[in-house]
Amino acid sequence: MVAANPPLTEYVGEFLDVCFRTRILSLLSVDDIIQDLVTWLTDHDILNNTYILYTSDHGYHLGQWRLMCPKRQMYQTDIHVPLYIRGPTIPAQSYTDILAANVDLTPTILDLLGLTIPSSVDGKLNLKKIKILLVVKCCCCVVHTIQKKKRSFASWIGNYPKHNRKESSASWRDVFLFEYREVSTGYGNICITWIPNTDGTYFPGQVLSGPSTNPEGIPYIVADLASNSYRGLRILNATQNWSYGEFVNTTWTNASLQYPNFYELYDLNTDPFQMKNIYDTLTAQVKAQLHNMIMSYGSCQGQSCP
């Protein structure tokens, strides 16, 4: 549905430019902190005996899909989070494209420390397959961005390459659950003030084009600045590169989760920018399979989780 959003106004574009610049500037202080840490470890001769993990709580969403700067959507800009690990036994500049999630951090850290991993802990452990991005690549990207005097509006939209995993490893997952539950806005988890924003009340000129409901009569969910609750699956195997989500426009209970209000499915091989919701093209059987997977993964614990 976000594909129908109108172009951002000049005012909103200028606001996003300011956000972009201030975020880059804030990273300079993060660089300083990391440098101070590395220097201290080096001075105390323990750098080569220390693991450093660097990650974030969300991805980098800033204007994509003609939405302002939310960071809690089901799209790749929001759920694709950087993870860097440096330390002994980890090959320099190693990288893998397997599906790793935050639940994998605890068993990985425990294993690195030589501690027993309780069976109740969620997540998998295979350090060789944990996603380790090249630190050099990230630094170059940041420096290049800072040095650019002019930047096109599309330069930070995102570039997600097509991906076809040649084989699916039985020792690792090809799907994981992601979810977001909004409970802090005073609207009782209900996506309300942005469904739909047809009158431009919240940002003048930002008006949803087209009908206010989809063919099934369900309101659009166009942003999450008020409230946005969903559960989703990121699926990556030999044949599928999917991102699937179920939105809950009611309270977060098993009963409401059993009957979501809205569904989104994107094939990132053919639609890397997630502009075409293909959920309605699925058979009833596949729809049921996806929903049952979410219900199962949403309640699993420990090693029973994928």
Long-range contacts (C-beta under 8 A, 24 or more apart in sequence): 1-214, 1-220, 1-221, 1-222, 1-264, 1-277, 2-65, 2-66, 2-67, 2-222, 2-275, 3-65, 3-275, 3-276, 3-277, 4-208, 4-209, 4-210, 4-220, 5-65, 5-66, 5-67, 5-206, 5-208, 5-209, 5-222, 6-66, 6-205, 6-206, 6-207, 6-208, 6-209, 7-66, 8-63, 8-66, 8-206, 9-203, 9-204, 9-205, 9-206, 11-204, 11-205, 12-68, 12-203, 12-205, 12-206, 13-63, 13-153, 15-68, 16-62, 16-63, 16-68, 16-69, 19-62, 19-69, 20-62, 20-151, 20-156, 23-62, 24-142, 24-145, 24-146, 27-142, 31-142, 48-88, 49-88, 50-87, 51-85, 51-86, 51-87, 51-88, 51-90, 51-109, 51-112, 52-84, 52-85, 52-86, 52-87, 53-83, 53-84, 53-85, 53-105, 53-109, 54-82, 54-83, 54-84, 54-85, 55-81, 55-82, 55-83, 55-84, 55-102, 55-105, 56-81, 56-82, 57-81, 60-156, 62-156, 63-153, 63-156, 63-157, 64-157, 64-158, 64-273, 65-274, 65-275, 67-222, 67-223, 68-203, 68-223, 68-225, 70-223, 70-224, 70-225, 70-228, 72-180, 72-182, 72-224, 72-228, 73-224, 73-228, 74-178, 74-180, 74-230, 74-232, 74-243, 74-245, 74-264, 75-243, 75-274, 76-158, 76-160, 76-243, 76-268, 76-274, 77-158, 79-178, 79-232, 79-234, 79-243, 82-133, 82-138, 83-130, 83-131, 83-132, 83-133, 84-132, 84-133, 84-135, 84-138, 85-130, 85-132, 86-135, 87-112, 89-127, 90-127, 90-132, 93-134, 93-136, 94-132, 95-131, 95-132, 95-133, 95-134, 96-128, 96-129, 96-130, 96-131, 96-132, 97-131, 97-163, 97-165, 98-129, 98-130, 98-131, 98-169, 98-172, 98-173, 99-172, 99-173, 99-174, 99-175, 99-176, 99-234, 99-236, 100-129, 100-130, 100-131, 101-176, 101-178, 103-176, 103-305, 104-130, 118-302, 119-302, 119-303, 120-301, 120-302, 121-302, 122-300, 122-301, 122-302, 122-305, 123-305, 124-172, 124-173, 126-171, 126-172, 129-169, 129-172, 157-273, 158-273, 160-268, 160-272, 160-273, 161-272, 162-241, 162-268, 162-269, 162-270, 162-272, 163-236, 163-241, 163-268, 163-269, 164-238, 164-239, 164-241, 164-269, 165-236, 165-237, 165-238, 165-241, 166-238, 167-238, 168-237, 168-238, 173-306, 174-235, 174-236, 174-237, 175-233, 175-234, 175-235, 175-236, 175-237, 175-293, 175-297, 175-306, 176-233, 176-234, 176-297, 176-306, 177-231, 177-232, 177-233, 177-294, 177-297, 177-298, 177-305, 177-306, 178-231, 178-232, 178-233, 178-234, 179-230, 179-231, 179-232, 179-298, 180-224, 180-228, 180-229, 180-230, 181-229, 181-252, 182-224, 182-227, 182-228, 182-229, 183-252, 185-226, 185-227, 187-226, 187-227, 188-227, 188-251, 189-227, 189-229, 189-248, 189-250, 189-251, 189-252, 190-227, 190-249, 190-250, 190-251, 191-219, 191-221, 191-224, 191-226, 191-227, 191-228, 191-229, 191-247, 191-249, 192-226, 192-227, 193-225, 193-226, 193-227, 194-221, 194-222, 194-223, 194-224, 194-225, 194-226, 195-219, 195-220, 195-221, 195-222, 195-249, 196-220, 196-222, 197-222, 197-223, 214-262, 215-280, 218-261, 218-262, 219-249, 221-247, 221-249, 221-262, 231-257, 231-294, 231-298, 232-294, 233-290, 233-293, 233-294, 233-297, 240-267, 241-267, 241-268, 241-269, 242-266, 242-267, 242-268, 243-268, 243-274, 244-279, 244-290, 244-294, 246-291, 246-294, 257-294, 257-295, 257-298, 258-295, 260-291, 263-287, 265-290
